Amino acid sequence: MISFNENTQIFQLDTKKTSYCFGVYNDGFLMHLYWGEKLPVMGEFEQYILVQTKALSPQDNGLGGWSTNVARMEYPTHGGADLRRPAFQCTFDDGSAVPRLRYAGHKITDGKAVLNGMPCVYSEDGDKVQSLEIELVDKRKDLHVFLNYSVFEDYDVITRSVRVENKGPKCKIDACLSASVDLPEGRDFDFMHLDGCWARERHPQRTPIFCGTQTVDMKNGASGHYHNPFVCFPEHNADEDHGRVYSLGLLWSGEFVGGVQMDSYDTMRVFIGVNDFGFGYTLETGETFQSPEAALIYSNNGIGGMSRLWHKLTRERICRGKFRDIERYALINNWEATYFNFTVEKLSAIADRAKDIGLDLLVLDDGWFGIRNDDHTGLGDWFVNREKLPEGLDGLASEINKRGMKFGLWFEPEMISPKGCQLYEKHPDWALHINGLEGTLGRFQLTLDLSRDDVCDYIIEAVSNILNSANIEYVKWDMNRYMTEVGSDKLPQERQCEVKYRYMLGLYRVLETLTARFPNVLFESCASGGGRFDLGMLYYMPQTWSSDDTDAVERLYIQHGTSICYPYSSMGAHVSVCPNHQVGRVTPLKMRGNVALPGQFGFELDLAKMTEEELTEAKRQVEVYKEFGEVFHRGDLYRIDDPMTSDFASMNFVSEDKKRVVLFRHVIATHPSCRFKYTKLKGLEPEAIYVCRENGKQYSGAMLMNIGIAWNHKRDYESEMFVFEKK
Ligand code: DGJ
């Protein structure tokens, strides 16, 4: 899987279908050579290097006629001849900022160690995994930079992270990206990423790469609604099913930067890592810095092929715990049903109907603690509000349990309300703040300073006390504002630029402790909807509330974009009431169900107000979910009609054993005398016979994939689900 040729000094990292090569050249420069289709036999790269370096005037010392400015560098730095965006930058004690990193050795080992205190792709017994550690040294300052690679052969994934050990005088890291790869022929590729906003998250954007730099980033302490820590680079002509695509995802929930720089020679430098804007990390002698981990996936089966690799990796080697492999709960959440205005009676009435239609769990959302009748007060006071819940959480949980259902609870533990909050009266300094500067409120709240151990310990104990106080089997972990005026009293002046990075380490410690302490509790993350939908969060909590927009049509866009990287098993998706609370749209209950079904399904409306007819349909949806959840959550996704560019959205799932296929198709907008439309399925066995459950007819896989299923749509929001079972 990982080989090193002593003669050529070339490293080759092979997965099942891909190869990734780089070599040591001229006095220790690490040059990138290749990433793409597997190279079964290694030839010589000399010709390739010549082309790379021909167009230069020699600038670097001792490089024998070539310059790092045009060479493809494996982990570039600034201050020598390379004028492009560096992956690593630091300032030394003498004020100089020119790291000169040269190869000093390497180690190849079987398996992969976990990253201490941070999310990472992990291996399990029997996995074909090897790791490589390259040591780079700046001899002048005795700074050691370790590039860590792991190859997950069967997953077609390579992971990368960077550790910095300072054995010399004090220095400050200014940038330390997790991965940077210099690839040829950038002019033939596009830059694709997932952008959005609150309630409009992760809409895919795709633009041709131009000469210059294109980046997406977040600067406010969270991976964010606006951009997502995932970037990919399809060839211009790559579509859902064909063509080459490079992609990089970051296992990090804080601010990040990802993008591409194309130089004048068509080399594209693609990169991802912790945002270097406003970042700085001081290393005293003997101290270490660890970057988050990036995962790298190449596919020549189009964007769909790439997505399926990300989905499998995320489901099986990023998500953890008991809930990774079992079907999770179909739930009812009271948020859109009652908002803050709930009573035990209202919740009990909802629970009665929830039980009737077969739901597993009731979640009590915001408002059950401290003084919390709206979003102005109370965050931080994690003790039950007895006025609202006279029998406490225990009493309410018992009420729900009596009906044979489980009980779940909402928290927003990273926050504090400056008004109506005992915690703030005692510890105003526990909020992130800069002394002498008024803090900006977001949703009337401030962010707790999770770079402090005492604050993290408080959160761990406060949440644990509640979880121990009642039979709580699910937690919704919310986070509803970005960071501003970031500063911490516990860190010295020169370390204030570390606060946001240290905050994430604090949060990860809290989550690691709580999820280990409560292994039978299902955790779902949330950040005003999908404001922190990232691979880092999924390491701790296997599902994320995708968006506060529960409208079926809006969700088609959001879930489509999300699925470019993330599996449906990670997307919380609920049926809500009409007119929809976010956009006022009225869609049929059937469509709302079909849109939510492939995700982690539930309802977010007042079931007690539904008609008998609606309850019958809701019950049918729960039954469908229980029967096919496994297909949606462990099967392969094939996107068919793209809602971003057409009036339709359709997709099919193929179960892991390839025996069951589920097709969903939705009409977003119809037109009079519309064109004939056929939905052509994907990923089937051409020669197999499939029986359609809805009409009892038999079709070959080839027919379903080449002719498709005719679509006689007449109305907006028509929505259908078909099941095909292999004979
Ligand atoms: C934002 C979440 O996204 C919502 O689902 C809900 O939990 C509210 N917060 C509660 O304040």
Residues whose N, C-alpha, C, O or C-beta is under 5 A from the ligand:
A	BS01	DGJ	W335 D365 D366 D478 C526 A527 S528 G529 D548
